[in-house]
Amino acid sequence: MIEVRDLVYEYPTKRALEGVSLSVAAQTITALVGPNGAGKTTLLRCLAALESPYTGAVMIDGLDTREAPRQIHERLGYLPDFYGLYDELMVRRCLTYAARSHGIAPALAGPAVERAAKRVGLLDRLESKAGELSRGLRQRLAIAQSIVHEPKVLLLDEPAAGLDPQARRDLSALLVALREGGMTLVVSSHILAELEDYCSEMIIIDNGRVVGGKPIKVREVERARYLIELATARSDLGDFLKGAGIDVLEADEHHALIHFTANPGARAKLIRDLVTAGFEVASFGGSSKALEDAYFKEVHKEGGA
């Protein structure tokens, strides 16, 4: 869905992107991470056909951003880190304006507004003023404006900034629902915890380059990461698991981090096998730091980027 080849972008006093190449598959959520000033926002603006690369090419759904920016805008939604809302307009009017701005005909704008509001949970707020909404609901409205034309690709720059924990959880569920509805999402952030719940791949940007040269898969649908904790130390924990054909990532006398099937029956059997073999299993649960672990493993490989 997204292809970037040898992208270079320069500001008057700085080269912001240096030979960036990457691919993003359709109907995925990809995390774009890295320190402040790494080039994440510049890359997103190039993907959104808002900036023209110095050299290289950016393809969105088979279209070159330099040759067909208007057609790309029809297929793409973009939420910048600093977005504006018309506080005095009702939610319905905000979405109607966004729909018409994206070229949706007057007769079709009403249904498009209703669909977008429903997708983000704002149907009951259509007659409320944008300025009266909470921070989390304003974020939902901004996303609704970005998807009112039903794009294939959605780019979001720091979407969870300033949200409370419940609003962040709601945002995670919304982004997963959009992916399941057929969209391809790229979400930029420098806070890994924001991305853990919904991203399956990660692109690390540092000093204008892709660390490691390609996206990193951090979660699979059929396999997940699990942490096993023992109440009593057993030096043979790792060997036992490997002997059972388990993919062991790390192991010591008290813990083991494994890749294993998401099938509940298979997990139950593994626990039974461990207990039968005399292992005192204190806990067996999903590991919630896949993104963070993958990030630091990759940047350390690059020499502490």
C-alpha positions in Angstrom: 0.0 0.0 0.0 2.9 2.4 0.8 6.3 2.2 -0.9 9.1 4.6 -0.3 12.4 4.4 -2.2 15.6 6.3 -1.5 13.7 9.3 -0.1 15.8 12.4 0.6 14.2 15.6 1.9 16.1 18.8 2.8 15.2 22.0 4.6 17.3 25.1 3.8 19.8 24.4 6.7 19.3 20.6 7.3 18.9 17.3 5.5 15.9 15.8 7.4 15.6 12.5 5.6 18.5 10.6 4.1 17.9 7.7 1.8 14.7 6.4 3.5 13.2 3.2 1.9 10.3 1.2 3.4 7.2 -0.7 2.6 3.9 -0.8 4.5 1.4 -3.6 3.7 -2.3 -3.0 3.3 -4.6 -3.2 6.4 -1.9 -3.0 9.0 -1.1 -0.5 11.7 2.6 0.5 11.6 4.3 2.4 14.4 6.7 5.2 13.3 8.9 5.8 16.3 12.1 7.7 17.2 13.4 10.6 19.3 12.2 14.2 18.8 13.6 15.7 15.7 14.4 12.4 14.1 12.3 13.1 10.9 9.0 11.4 11.7 6.8 14.4 10.9 8.7 15.2 7.8 8.3 11.6 6.6 4.6 11.7 7.3 4.2 14.9 5.4 6.0 13.4 2.4 3.7 10.3 2.6 0.7 12.7 2.7 1.9 14.4 -0.5 2.2 17.6 1.3 6.0 17.8 0.8 7.8 16.9 -2.4 11.0 14.9 -1.9 14.4 16.2 -3.0 15.2 12.8 -4.6 13.6 9.4 -4.4 9.9 8.4 -4.7 6.9 7.9 -2.5 4.1 5.7 -3.8 0.6 5.5 -2.2 -1.7 2.8 -3.5 0.3 2.7 -6.7 0.4 6.5 -7.2 3.5 8.8 -7.1 3.1 11.7 -4.7 4.8 14.1 -7.1 2.7 13.1 -10.1 -0.7 12.6 -8.6 -1.1 14.4 -5.2 -4.8 15.2 -5.7 -5.7 11.6 -6.4 -3.6 10.5 -3.4 -5.5 13.0 -1.1 -8.7 11.3 -2.2 -7.3 8.0 -0.9 -5.6 9.3 2.2 -6.4 10.9 5.5 -3.8 12.8 7.6 -4.1 14.0 11.2 -1.1 16.3 12.1 0.2 16.7 15.7 -1.3 20.2 15.9 -4.8 20.1 14.3 -7.5 22.7 14.3 -11.2 22.6 14.9 -13.8 25.3 14.5 -14.9 25.5 18.1 -18.1 27.4 17.3 -19.3 24.9 14.7 -21.5 21.9 15.6 -19.8 18.5 15.1 -22.1 17.9 12.2 -21.0 21.1 10.5 -17.3 20.4 11.1 -17.7 17.0 9.4 -19.8 18.4 6.6 -17.1 21.0 5.9 -14.5 18.2 5.9 -16.6 16.1 3.6 -17.2 18.9 1.1 -13.5 19.8 1.2 -12.7 16.3 0.2 -14.9 16.6 -2.9 -17.9 14.7 -1.6 -21.1 15.9 -3.4 -23.7 17.8 -1.3 -26.3 15.0 -1.6 -23.7 12.4 -0.3 -22.2 14.6 2.4 -24.9 13.9 5.0 -24.6 10.1 4.9 -20.8 10.4 4.9 -21.0 12.5 8.0 -23.2 10.0 9.7 -20.9 7.1 8.9 -17.8 8.9 10.1 -19.5 10.0 13.3 -20.7 6.4 14.0 -17.2 5.0 13.4 -15.7 7.3 16.1 -18.6 7.1 18.5 -19.8 10.7 18.0 -23.4 10.1 16.7 -24.8 11.4 19.9 -22.7 14.6 19.7 -23.5 15.7 16.2 -25.4 18.8 17.5 -22.8 19.7 20.1 -20.3 22.5 19.5 -16.7 21.3 18.9 -15.5 23.7 21.6 -17.6 22.0 24.2 -16.1 18.5 23.7 -13.5 17.0 26.0 -9.9 16.5 24.8 -10.6 12.8 23.9 -13.8 13.6 22.0 -12.1 16.5 20.2 -9.4 13.9 19.1 -12.2 11.6 17.9 -13.7 14.5 15.9 -10.3 15.3 14.3 -10.0 11.6 13.3 -13.6 11.7 11.9 -12.7 14.7 9.8 -9.7 12.7 8.5 -11.7 9.6 7.5 -15.0 11.2 6.4 -14.1 10.5 2.8 -13.3 6.8 3.7 -9.6 6.8 2.8 -7.5 3.7 2.2 -4.6 5.1 4.2 -4.6 7.1 7.5 -1.6 8.9 8.8 -1.6 10.1 12.4 1.1 12.2 14.1 1.2 11.9 17.9 -2.6 11.1 18.1 -2.5 10.3 21.9 -0.7 13.4 23.1 -2.4 14.9 26.1 -5.1 12.2 26.4 -6.0 10.6 29.8 -5.6 6.8 30.2 -9.2 6.0 29.4 -9.1 8.2 26.3 -5.9 6.5 25.2 -7.6 3.1 25.6 -10.6 4.3 23.6 -8.2 5.6 20.9 -6.5 2.2 20.7 -9.8 0.4 20.2 -10.8 2.9 17.5 -7.6 2.5 15.5 -7.9 -1.3 15.6 -11.5 -1.0 14.4 -10.4 1.2 11.5 -7.8 -1.4 10.5 -10.4 -4.1 10.7 -12.6 -2.0 8.5 -9.9 -2.1 5.8 -7.7 0.9 6.4 -3.9 1.0 6.5 -2.6 3.1 9.3 0.8 4.7 10.1 1.0 6.1 13.6 3.9 8.3 14.7 5.0 8.7 18.3 8.1 8.8 20.5 6.2 7.1 23.4 6.2 3.4 22.8 3.6 2.6 25.5 1.0 4.5 23.3 1.6 2.1 20.4 1.9 -1.2 22.2 -1.8 -2.2 22.1 -2.4 -1.9 18.3 0.8 -1.9 16.2 2.1 -5.0 14.7 5.1 -3.5 12.9 7.5 -0.7 13.8 9.7 1.7 11.7 12.4 3.4 13.7 13.6 6.8 12.4 16.8 8.3 13.8 18.8 11.2 12.3 16.7 10.9 9.1 17.4 7.2 8.5 15.5 4.0 9.0 17.3 2.1 11.8 17.9 -1.5 10.6 16.9 -0.6 7.1 13.4 -2.0 7.2 10.2 -2.3 9.3 10.4 -4.6 12.3 7.6 -7.1 13.0 6.7 -7.0 16.7 3.5 -8.9 16.9 1.9 -11.7 14.9 -1.7 -12.6 14.8 -1.1 -16.4 15.3 1.8 -16.1 17.8 2.4 -13.9 20.7 4.9 -13.4 23.5 4.3 -14.9 26.9 6.2 -14.7 30.2 6.4 -17.7 32.4 7.3 -17.2 36.1 8.2 -19.9 38.5 7.7 -19.9 42.3 10.8 -22.1 42.8 14.0 -21.8 40.8 14.7 -24.5 38.2 17.8 -24.2 36.1 16.4 -26.5 33.4 13.4 -24.4 32.6 14.8 -23.1 29.3 16.0 -26.6 28.2 12.6 -28.2 29.1 10.7 -25.6 26.9 13.1 -26.0 24.0 12.8 -29.8 24.2 9.0 -29.3 23.9 9.6 -27.4 20.7 8.9 -24.0 22.2 10.5 -20.9 20.7 12.4 -19.5 23.8 13.5 -15.9 23.6 15.0 -15.6 27.0 15.2 -17.9 30.1 16.7 -18.1 33.5 16.0 -20.0 36.7 12.8 -18.1 37.5 11.5 -16.8 34.2 11.1 -17.6 30.5 10.0 -15.4 27.7 8.6 -17.4 24.8 6.9 -17.1 21.4 3.9 -19.3 21.4 0.5 -19.8 19.7 -2.4 -17.6 20.7 -4.6 -20.7 20.9 -6.0 -21.1 24.5 -6.1 -24.9 24.4 -2.4 -25.1 23.4 -1.5 -22.7 26.2 -3.5 -24.7 28.7 -1.7 -27.9 27.6 1.7 -26.2 28.1 0.9 -25.2 31.6 -0.3 -28.8 32.4 3.0 -30.1 31.0 5.0 -27.7 33.1 3.2 -28.6 36.3 3.4 -32.4 35.5 7.1 -32.0 35.1 7.4 -30.5 38.5 7.7 -26.8 37.6 5.8 -24.6 40.1 4.2 -22.1 37.7 3.4 -18.9 39.6 2.2 -17.0 36.5 1.8 -17.4 32.7 0.7 -14.4 30.8 1.2 -12.2 27.8 4.3 -10.0 27.7 3.3 -6.3 27.2 6.7 -4.9 26.1 7.1 -6.4 22.7 7.5 -3.0 21.0 9.9 -1.6 23.6 12.0 -4.7 23.6 12.2 -4.7 19.8 13.0 -1.0 19.7 16.0 -1.2 22.1 17.3 -4.4 20.6 17.4 -2.7 17.2 18.9 0.7 18.3 21.6 -1.1 20.4 22.4 -3.2 17.3 23.0 0.2 15.5 25.4 1.3 18.1 23.2 3.1 20.6 21.2 5.2 18.1 
